[in-house]
């Protein structure tokens, strides 16, 4: 259809509609204005402090091999390494404990790095120094606890890949 006829068809369709609202939406403004509870902020806003002036240069962090492009490459390597390790035990038909433990270790490292990025991004060190440190230590403690749990599960029980296999065939 030509573009010149399209606008006239849209105008005809718009003129056919009625201007009165649906009976469902007639009381919407009265319902929206009523509220049974007062507005409460769960947490107070953080302190709003501006450091420096408008023309001050942004601070350049010192180069570190554990942060930056090496860190990003390591995260991609771990994520790419998880893919064949999840498929290999089921494709080959053997559930080997070494493959299972490497998979558990990589999953633990991958999860830790992902949550570490969340802590870094959403809890800035400049505004929340104690909460940032507590979150980092809490993440390290939880990662160690999960690592201990995975070790116990691998040595004293069936292992992760066998558990997934049993759940899949249940």
PyMOL commands that set and color helices and strands:
alter all, ss='L'
color gray80, all
select helices_A, chain A and resi 3-16+28-33+69-92+97-122+129-156+160-169
alter helices_A, ss='H'
color red, helices_A
deselect
rebuild
show_as cartoon
